């Protein structure tokens, strides 16, 4: 296949992660079996402690925002590491992106 999806469930609430993973695997069983959909999760132990990040604030951000920014960077690094060998091209979309009906054909034309 020329298009695959990797969903990174980046929350530390493992109950939510497992429920979401199971729902995705059941709802998109054909895509999972065909290796077109990958559902991944980076365990919390790969991240530095929240307190460690929050004590070294930068850029004038409040401590919680600084922690969120650091976590997001590590989330992206984990996602890119996982996806690096899956395809020639990589595109990352945020969970709040709304695409147009011609989005995928336009992307495919660009890649060709």
Rosetta constraint file for C-alpha pairs under 8 A:
AtomPair CA 1 CA 36 HARMONIC 7.21 0.50
AtomPair CA 3 CA 36 HARMONIC 6.91 0.50
AtomPair CA 4 CA 35 HARMONIC 7.57 0.50
AtomPair CA 4 CA 36 HARMONIC 4.39 0.50
AtomPair CA 4 CA 37 HARMONIC 5.89 0.50
AtomPair CA 4 CA 38 HARMONIC 7.94 0.50
AtomPair CA 5 CA 36 HARMONIC 6.02 0.50
AtomPair CA 5 CA 37 HARMONIC 4.82 0.50
AtomPair CA 5 CA 38 HARMONIC 6.18 0.50
AtomPair CA 6 CA 37 HARMONIC 5.85 0.50
AtomPair CA 6 CA 38 HARMONIC 4.63 0.50
AtomPair CA 6 CA 39 HARMONIC 5.85 0.50
AtomPair CA 6 CA 40 HARMONIC 7.21 0.50
AtomPair CA 6 CA 79 HARMONIC 7.93 0.50
AtomPair CA 6 CA 83 HARMONIC 7.27 0.50
AtomPair CA 7 CA 37 HARMONIC 7.58 0.50
AtomPair CA 7 CA 38 HARMONIC 6.16 0.50
AtomPair CA 7 CA 39 HARMONIC 4.83 0.50
AtomPair CA 7 CA 40 HARMONIC 6.17 0.50
AtomPair CA 8 CA 39 HARMONIC 6.07 0.50
AtomPair CA 8 CA 40 HARMONIC 4.91 0.50
AtomPair CA 8 CA 41 HARMONIC 5.60 0.50
AtomPair CA 8 CA 42 HARMONIC 7.91 0.50
AtomPair CA 8 CA 79 HARMONIC 6.60 0.50
AtomPair CA 9 CA 17 HARMONIC 6.13 0.50
AtomPair CA 9 CA 20 HARMONIC 7.87 0.50
AtomPair CA 9 CA 21 HARMONIC 7.84 0.50
AtomPair CA 9 CA 39 HARMONIC 7.26 0.50
AtomPair CA 9 CA 40 HARMONIC 6.17 0.50
AtomPair CA 9 CA 41 HARMONIC 5.11 0.50
AtomPair CA 9 CA 42 HARMONIC 7.80 0.50
AtomPair CA 10 CA 41 HARMONIC 6.00 0.50
AtomPair CA 10 CA 42 HARMONIC 6.68 0.50
AtomPair CA 10 CA 75 HARMONIC 6.59 0.50
AtomPair CA 11 CA 16 HARMONIC 7.79 0.50
AtomPair CA 11 CA 17 HARMONIC 6.76 0.50
AtomPair CA 12 CA 17 HARMONIC 7.64 0.50
AtomPair CA 12 CA 43 HARMONIC 7.51 0.50
AtomPair CA 12 CA 44 HARMONIC 6.17 0.50
AtomPair CA 13 CA 17 HARMONIC 6.29 0.50
AtomPair CA 14 CA 18 HARMONIC 5.99 0.50
AtomPair CA 15 CA 19 HARMONIC 6.12 0.50
AtomPair CA 16 CA 20 HARMONIC 5.94 0.50
AtomPair CA 17 CA 21 HARMONIC 5.96 0.50
AtomPair CA 17 CA 41 HARMONIC 7.61 0.50
AtomPair CA 18 CA 22 HARMONIC 6.03 0.50
AtomPair CA 19 CA 23 HARMONIC 6.10 0.50
AtomPair CA 20 CA 24 HARMONIC 6.11 0.50
AtomPair CA 21 CA 25 HARMONIC 6.11 0.50
AtomPair CA 21 CA 39 HARMONIC 6.44 0.50
AtomPair CA 22 CA 26 HARMONIC 6.10 0.50
AtomPair CA 23 CA 27 HARMONIC 5.83 0.50
AtomPair CA 24 CA 28 HARMONIC 5.75 0.50
AtomPair CA 24 CA 29 HARMONIC 7.74 0.50
AtomPair CA 24 CA 39 HARMONIC 7.72 0.50
AtomPair CA 25 CA 29 HARMONIC 5.26 0.50
AtomPair CA 25 CA 32 HARMONIC 6.47 0.50
AtomPair CA 25 CA 39 HARMONIC 7.94 0.50
AtomPair CA 28 CA 32 HARMONIC 6.30 0.50
AtomPair CA 28 CA 37 HARMONIC 7.83 0.50
AtomPair CA 29 CA 33 HARMONIC 6.07 0.50
AtomPair CA 30 CA 34 HARMONIC 6.09 0.50
AtomPair CA 31 CA 35 HARMONIC 6.17 0.50
AtomPair CA 31 CA 36 HARMONIC 5.01 0.50
AtomPair CA 31 CA 37 HARMONIC 5.36 0.50
AtomPair CA 32 CA 36 HARMONIC 5.86 0.50
AtomPair CA 32 CA 37 HARMONIC 4.81 0.50
AtomPair CA 32 CA 38 HARMONIC 6.53 0.50
AtomPair CA 42 CA 46 HARMONIC 6.98 0.50
AtomPair CA 42 CA 75 HARMONIC 7.61 0.50
AtomPair CA 42 CA 78 HARMONIC 7.03 0.50
AtomPair CA 43 CA 47 HARMONIC 7.87 0.50
AtomPair CA 47 CA 71 HARMONIC 7.21 0.50
AtomPair CA 47 CA 74 HARMONIC 7.33 0.50
AtomPair CA 48 CA 52 HARMONIC 6.69 0.50
AtomPair CA 48 CA 53 HARMONIC 7.09 0.50
AtomPair CA 49 CA 53 HARMONIC 6.71 0.50
AtomPair CA 50 CA 54 HARMONIC 6.08 0.50
AtomPair CA 50 CA 67 HARMONIC 6.30 0.50
AtomPair CA 51 CA 55 HARMONIC 6.18 0.50
AtomPair CA 52 CA 56 HARMONIC 7.20 0.50
AtomPair CA 53 CA 57 HARMONIC 7.32 0.50
AtomPair CA 53 CA 63 HARMONIC 7.76 0.50
AtomPair CA 53 CA 66 HARMONIC 7.04 0.50
AtomPair CA 53 CA 67 HARMONIC 5.58 0.50
AtomPair CA 53 CA 70 HARMONIC 7.40 0.50
AtomPair CA 54 CA 63 HARMONIC 4.58 0.50
AtomPair CA 54 CA 64 HARMONIC 6.50 0.50
AtomPair CA 54 CA 66 HARMONIC 6.32 0.50
AtomPair CA 54 CA 67 HARMONIC 5.71 0.50
AtomPair CA 55 CA 63 HARMONIC 7.01 0.50
AtomPair CA 56 CA 63 HARMONIC 7.93 0.50
AtomPair CA 57 CA 61 HARMONIC 6.52 0.50
AtomPair CA 57 CA 62 HARMONIC 6.99 0.50
AtomPair CA 57 CA 63 HARMONIC 5.82 0.50
AtomPair CA 57 CA 66 HARMONIC 6.12 0.50
AtomPair CA 58 CA 66 HARMONIC 7.16 0.50
AtomPair CA 61 CA 65 HARMONIC 5.93 0.50
AtomPair CA 61 CA 66 HARMONIC 5.85 0.50
AtomPair CA 62 CA 66 HARMONIC 6.28 0.50
AtomPair CA 63 CA 67 HARMONIC 6.27 0.50
AtomPair CA 64 CA 68 HARMONIC 6.21 0.50
AtomPair CA 65 CA 69 HARMONIC 6.12 0.50
AtomPair CA 66 CA 70 HARMONIC 6.24 0.50
AtomPair CA 67 CA 71 HARMONIC 6.08 0.50
AtomPair CA 68 CA 72 HARMONIC 6.06 0.50
AtomPair CA 69 CA 73 HARMONIC 6.33 0.50
AtomPair CA 70 CA 74 HARMONIC 6.45 0.50
AtomPair CA 71 CA 75 HARMONIC 6.05 0.50
AtomPair CA 72 CA 76 HARMONIC 6.20 0.50
AtomPair CA 73 CA 77 HARMONIC 6.24 0.50
AtomPair CA 74 CA 78 HARMONIC 6.12 0.50
AtomPair CA 75 CA 79 HARMONIC 6.20 0.50
AtomPair CA 76 CA 80 HARMONIC 6.05 0.50
AtomPair CA 77 CA 81 HARMONIC 6.01 0.50
AtomPair CA 78 CA 82 HARMONIC 6.19 0.50
AtomPair CA 79 CA 83 HARMONIC 6.14 0.50
AtomPair CA 80 CA 84 HARMONIC 5.70 0.50
AtomPair CA 83 CA 87 HARMONIC 7.48 0.50
AtomPair CA 83 CA 90 HARMONIC 7.54 0.50
AtomPair CA 84 CA 90 HARMONIC 7.74 0.50
AtomPair CA 93 CA 97 HARMONIC 6.51 0.50
AtomPair CA 99 CA 103 HARMONIC 5.96 0.50
AtomPair CA 102 CA 106 HARMONIC 6.08 0.50
AtomPair CA 103 CA 107 HARMONIC 6.28 0.50
AtomPair CA 104 CA 108 HARMONIC 6.12 0.50
AtomPair CA 105 CA 109 HARMONIC 6.15 0.50
AtomPair CA 106 CA 110 HARMONIC 6.35 0.50
AtomPair CA 107 CA 111 HARMONIC 6.37 0.50
AtomPair CA 108 CA 112 HARMONIC 6.32 0.50
